[in-house]
Amino acid sequence: MSTTTETSAVLFARYGPRYRIYVTVVALLGTISAIVTTTTVNVALPDIMDSFGIGQDRAQWISTGNLAGTTVGQLLSAWLIDSFGQRKTFVGGLCIFVVALLVAALSPNEVMLTFARVVQGLMAGVLQSLTMFTLFSVFPPEKRGMAMGFFSISVILGPAVGPTLGGILIEHFNWRSVFYMAVPFSVAGILFGSLFMPEREETGRRAQFDWLGFVLLCLTMSSLLTGLSNGQRDGWESDFILEMLVTAGAAGIAFIAWELRVRQPLVNLRVLTVGPFAAAACVACVFGIGQFGTTFLIPLFVQTIQGLTPLDAGLLLMPGALLLGLFTPLGGYLCDRMPPRALLITGLLGFAASTYWMRDVDVNTSYFGMLMCVVVSRLGQALINPTLNATAMRSLQSTLLRQGAGMINFFRQLGGAFGVNLLSVSLDRRTFFYSDILTSMETAGNGTTSELLQQMQRLLAQAGASSDVQSAGALDFLGRMVYAQAYTLAFRDCFLIVTVVFMLALIPAWLMGRKRR
């Protein structure tokens, strides 16, 4: 007995115009569950470091590995949709994601946790591109800017709301609870996705999977991120780091060459020959560096420098998250009616202004001042995301939409993965740089230093400490002060680097608005 394949046309005939709302809600439910978990862990990093007894150089792989997995997942989505259809890809991806959540929550060490985070990122990347393609295909052309506004909610709600939810959970439970949070929403996505996501429309043979391209892509990403992550610790001229970077370069070149010649490539690189799409990809990559970089830096700064709790760090991002959810659909609405170049440049300038504002942060920077920086950046983000996605997808033919959805998200995640990694490296290097400078100034001839040491020795003497303890305690306090000041100056430099990154994105954003045939 044959059954009717529940394609988009069949589901539209069954539910009418309401189906567009149903599939939008279901797609966003699954994607938001995956993406929120990506950034929720950021505020948990200090607790995870204490739990496993690891440093920042190893802990940052918990974030970077997830972003690397998401980056690869973006490119897998096109083949999965072609081969299995949207429904099986969506439901299967969420099932794997739930298993990875449970593994992460029960991880006995950082190695298992990092592996689970990579799998979570892989599924989040697949779901993210699938959702973008689904919404773009079910909305008519005149409303696709609005559709990308809805999609952007799922992309940006994670970085905005995730840290707040993570802070609340850590405050009342522990860092493992952040992984349990997404399980019920993912299960709901599995159930409703089985009803409303369309099945595979094509009846022909499935495309052959490009295993060599996949292996080369994974080798490129893992080697490059490993080299960048360990360069500060092992030395940038060490044999291991040089081998990793050379391997990444060779594998990357081989990947590009293979994808251009294979009949059924994992990634159709020819979409980059479309001028507006190529410009949008550049904007997405540079914007990803700044977007994910600030999400990494701000919670870390307010907890390590200002001593805020994870809950306070999360609440700092909540007002911006609410404004983001409110204004993103408006950004999509404006995208259908205004030149994309104007919206992109306005949003990038707003984000750049917020990070430039943070170039002078220190332990005394007010909570309200940090909050306003976040709010300004989120308003800029509300204009950037829907405009970027809609402009990129509109420039492609219908046969390239699946590849385009994966590619534009790939470049955003690629920028995010490298952004978090490079900013972590920059933070370490600038901290060491300023520590050396400040330490060289703390000499016996420095009156301020001598007075500080004498005051600390008097305080320790009043507490009953011996003379040896007084001297050692005063020097230890001085060393802590020097490191705290060096760490603060390093954060300032990193925020200034992000500002420059956003300004560079103005160049491809301007080119996107040029007249074309």
N, C-alpha and C positions, 0 to 999 in steps of 0.2 A: 504494500500500500504506500503510495507516494505522498509526501507532505510538501506543502508550499514553503519555499525558502523565504524567510522573513527579511527581505531586503528593505531598503529605505522606502521604496515605492509602496510595498505591501503594508508597512507600518503606518505610512501616511494615510493610506486608504482606510486602515482600521481605526486610527485614532483621530484623523483629521488634523487641522492646524495645531491642535494641542500637542501633537507628537513632538513638535519642535521644542516645546517647553520641557516635555518629559525627558527627551534624550539629552538636552542641555544640562538639566539638573543632575541626571545620573552620571554623565561624563565628568562634570565638575566635582561631584561627590567623591568619586574614585581618585581623581587627580589631586584634589586638595588634600585628601588623606595622605597620599604619598609625598607630596611636596612639603606639607607642614612638618612632617617628621624630619625632613632634610635639615631644616634650620632650627628646629626645637632643640637639637642636641648642642647647638652652639653655646647656650648658657649653661649646659651641663658639663662642659669641658673641664673647668676647674675641679668639680667633684669627681669626675672620671679620672683625672690625673692623680688626685689624692687616693682614690680607691685602688688603683693599679700601681701606684708609685712610679709614674712615668713623667717625663718632662714635656714641654710644649712641642719639641721637635718630633716626638712620637705621637703625641695626642692630636696634632693637627692633621695626621693622616686619617683620623676618624672623619673629619670633614672633607679633606681633599679626596680620599678614596671614594666617598659617596658622590662627590661631584664628578669624578672621573667615570664612575659607573653610569651616572646620568648622561654624560656626554656620549658614551658608546651606545647607550640605549636609544638616544635620539635617532641614530642612524639605523638601528635594527628595526624600528617601527614600520618603515615603508615595506620591507620584505615580509614582516609578520602580517601586516594588513593584506598585502597581495596574496599571501599563501593561505591564511586561515580566516581572514575576515575580521571585522571590527569586534564582533561579539566574543569570539573565542580568544582573541588577543587581549581584550579588556578583562574578561573574567579570569583567564589564565594568568595574566600579569598580576592581578590583585591576589590570587591564591598564593603565588610565589612570594609576593610582598608580605602577606600575613605570616607565612612561615619564617621569613627573614626577620620580621619584627620580634617574634617569639625567641628566635635564636639570639638576637641582640640583647633582649631583656634578661636572658639567662646566661650570658657570656661570662666565663670564668677569668678571662684575660683580654688584653687589648687586641691580640691577634684575631681571636674569634669575633670580637666586636667589630673590628675593621672589615673583616670578610663579610659579615652580615650587612654592614653599611654599604659595601660595594654592591651587593645584590639588591638592596633597597634602592640604591641610586639607579641601577640598571632598569628596574621595573618602573621607577618614577619617570625615567627618560622615555620609555616606550609609551606609557600612559599619557604623558604630556603631549607628545607629538600626535598620538591617536586622537586625543580630545580636540586639538587644534584642527586636524583634518576633518573630523566629524562635524564640528560646528560650522566650518567654512563650507561644507558640502550641503548642509540642511538649510542654511539661510540663503535667501535670494541675493543677487549681486548688490542691490541697493541697500541691504542691511548687513553686509559682511563686516563693515567697520564696527557696528554694534556687537556683532558676534565675537569679534576679536577683543572687544571690551570685556565681554563675559569671560572669554578664555583667559584674558590677562589677570582676571581676579584670581584664578587658580594659580597662576605663575607667581604673582606678587603677594598673595595672601600668606603664603608659606613664610617668606622672609619677614613679613610684617607681624603676623600673629604668632608664629611658632615660638619665638623667644619668650613672649609673654606667657603662653600656656606652659612652656617648659619651666619657667620660673615659678609659677604657681604649684606645679606638680612637685618640683624639687623641694620647695619650701615645706610642703606638707608630707611628702613621702621620701623618695630618693630618685637618683638619676635614672634608674631602671624603669620607673613608672612612665617616662616619656614615650617609651616604645609601646606599652600597653594601650596608651590613649587612642592610637589610630586603628586598633583592631576592630572595634565595633563598627566604625564608619566604613572600613574596608569590606567587612562582611556584608553590610547593607548594600555597598556598591556591587558586590558579587551577585546578590539576589536580584536587584533591580536591573543590573546590566544584562542578566539572562533574559529579561523581558523586553527591554526597550532598545538595546544596542542592535543595529542591523547586522545581518549575517553576510557572508561573502557572496557578492553578486556574480563574480566570474565563475564560469563552469569549466574553464580550461585547466590544463595542468599547472601545478604550482611551480613558481620560478625556482630554479636551482639555487641553493644557498651558496654564497661566495665565502667559503671557509677560509681561503687564503687571505682574502681582503680583511676578514674579521680578525684573523690571527695577527696580521700586520698592524691593524689599527690598535688592537690591545697591546701589542708589543711597543708600539710608538708611545702610547699614553703612559703605560706603566713605567717604561724606561725613563721617559722625560720627567715624570713627576717624582720618581725615585731619586733621580739625580738632583733635581731642584730641592727636594725635601732634605736630603742628607748632605748637601754640599757644604752647609755651614758647619756641620759637626765633623765631617771627615776631611774637609779641605777641598776647595774647588779645583785644585790641581792634583788631587789624589788619583791613583789609577782607577779605583772603583767608580768615582764620579765621572771621570773622562770616558770610561767605557760605557756607562749608562747614557751619557749625552750623545756619544758617537752612534751607539745602537739606535737611539731614538731618531737621530737624523737619517740614518741609513734606512730604517724601517719606514719612516715617513715618506721618503722619496720613493721607495719600492711600492708603498701603498698607493700613492698617486699614479705612478706608472701603470700598475696593475689595473686600477679602477678605470683608467682611460682606454684599456685595450680589451678587457673581458666583456663578453656579450651580455651577461646579466650581473652588473656590478652591485655590490652592497650599497655603494653611494654613487649616484649619478652626478659626477662632478660637472657635467655640462650645464647644469642649472646656473652655475656661476658665470656662464657666458652671457646671461641676461643682465644687462647693466644695472637696472634698479635693484634687482635681487642681490647682486654682488655688493652694491653699496649698502643695502640693508644688512647683509651679513657682516660687513665691517663694523657698522654701528652696533649690531647685536653683540659682537665679540668684545668691543671696547666697553660697551655699557655693562656687559656681564662682569668684567673686571671690577668696575666701580660698585655695581649693585651688591654682588656677593662679598666684595672686599669690605664694604662698610658694615654689612651684616656680621662679618667676622670680627671687625675691629671694635665696634661700639660696645657690644656686651663684654668683651674682654677688657676694654679700657675701664669701664665704670666698676667692674668687679675687682680688678687687680690694682688699679691706681686709686680709685675713690672709695673702695671698700664696700660697694653696694652688694646687697644680697641678690641671688638669682631672680627672686621675685621682683625686686626693684628694677633690675636690669631689663626684665621682660616688660614690666609696666611702662618703662621709658618708651618702648616702641608701640604701645597700644594706641595712643591717640592718632599717630600717623597711620596705623593700620585701619582705623575706622574711617579716616578721611580718604584713604586709598580705595577702600571698598565703595565709598560714596562717589568718588570722582572718576574712577576708571570707566564705568559705563558712559559717563559724560565725555570722556576722552574718545571713546569709540564712536559716540554720536557726532562729535566734532570732526572726526576723521572722515566721515561720509560727506562732510560739507565744507571742509577747509583744506588748503594745500598742506600736504603732509610735512613739507620742509619746515613750515612755520611752527607746527606743533612739536616736531622733534627738537628743533633748536631751542624753543622755549623750555621744554622739559629738561634738556641737557644743561642749559644754563642754570636752571633752578637747582639741579643736583650738584653742579659744580660750586654754586654759591654756598650750599649747605656744608660741603666738605671743606671749602676754603675758610668758612667761619670756624671750623674746628681745628684750625692750624695752631691756635693758641691755647688749647685745652690744658688744664692741669688739675691737681687734686682739689682746687678751690672752685673750679667751674661749676656754676649752679646747675641744679637738676633741670630747672626750667629752660636754661640756655641750651643744654643738650637736647631737651625735648623739642624745642623750636627748630633746631637743626634737622632732626628726624622728620618733623612735619613738612618742612620745606622740600626735603628730598623726596618724600612720598607724593607730594603734589606734582613734582616734576615727573616722577615715575608713572603717575596716572595718565600723563599725556604721551609718554614714550612708548609703552608696551603695546597698546592697541594699534597705534599708528604704525609702528614698526612692523608688526605682524601683518596687518591688512595691506600695507603698501608692498611688502615682499610677496605675498601670495597673489595679489592682483596682477603682478607683472608676469606670472607664469601661465602657461597653457594648462588645460584641465588634466592632461596626461602626466604633468609634472607636479601636481599638487601634493601627492603623498611624499615624494622625495623632498619637495620644498618645505613641507611642514616639519620634517625631520631635520633638514639642513639648517633652517633659521634658528630652531631651538638648540641644535648642536653648537652653533657658533656662540650663542649666549652662554651655554653651559661650559663650553671650552674656555671662554673668557673668565667665567666664574672659577673654574678649577685652577687655572693658572693664576688668577688674581689672588685667591686665598693663599695659594702656595707661595707666590712671589712676595706678597705682603708679609707673610710669616717670616720668610727669609730676610726681608728688609728690616723687619722689626728686630730680629736678633742681631743683625749686622750693625744697625745704627745704635742699638743699646750698647754693644761692645765698644763701638767707636766713641760714644759720649762717655762711657765709663772710664776709658783710658784718659780722655781729656780731663775729666773732672778729678780723677784720682791724682793726676800729675799736679793739680793745683792745690791739693791738700798737703801742704808741706808744713814744717815746723815754723817757717817764717810767716805763715798765713795767720794773722791775728784772729780772724773769725773762727777758723778751725781750732786753734788753741783754746779759745774761750769756750767753744762748744764741748771740747773734750774735758775741760776742767769742770764745767757745769755737770756733765754726766757723771764724772768721778765723785763730785760732791753728793749728788743724788744717791749714787750707789753706796757711798760711805754712810749716809744717813739711814740707809736700809740695812746696814750692818755687814756689807760686803768687805772682804779683805782687800788689801792694796793690789794684789795680782788680779783679782776679779774686777776691781774698779777699772784698771787700765784696759784689760781685755774687753770688758763690757762696753766701755766708751768707744773703743776702736770698732767693735762690732756694730754699734749704733751708727757710727759715722759711715761705715761701709754700706749699711742698709739705706741710709739717706742718699748716698751717692748713686746707688743702683736705682732707687726709686726716681731720682731726678733724671738719670740717663734713660730709664724706661719711658718716662713721660716725654722727653724730647724725641725719642724714637717714634712714639705714637704720633706726635705732631708732624714729623717728616712723612709718615705713612699717609696721613690725611691729606697732606699737600701733594703727594704722589697721585692719589686718587683724583684730586682736583685737576691735575694736568691730564690725566687719562680722559676725563670727561670733556675737557677742552679739545683734545685730539679728535674725539668722536664728532665734533662739529663739522669736520672736513667732509667725511662721507655723507653726513646728514644733509649738507648743502648740495652735494652732487645728486642726491636722490630727487631733488626737485627740479633738475634740469629738464628742458624740453627734449623729447625723444620721438622717434618715428614710431 
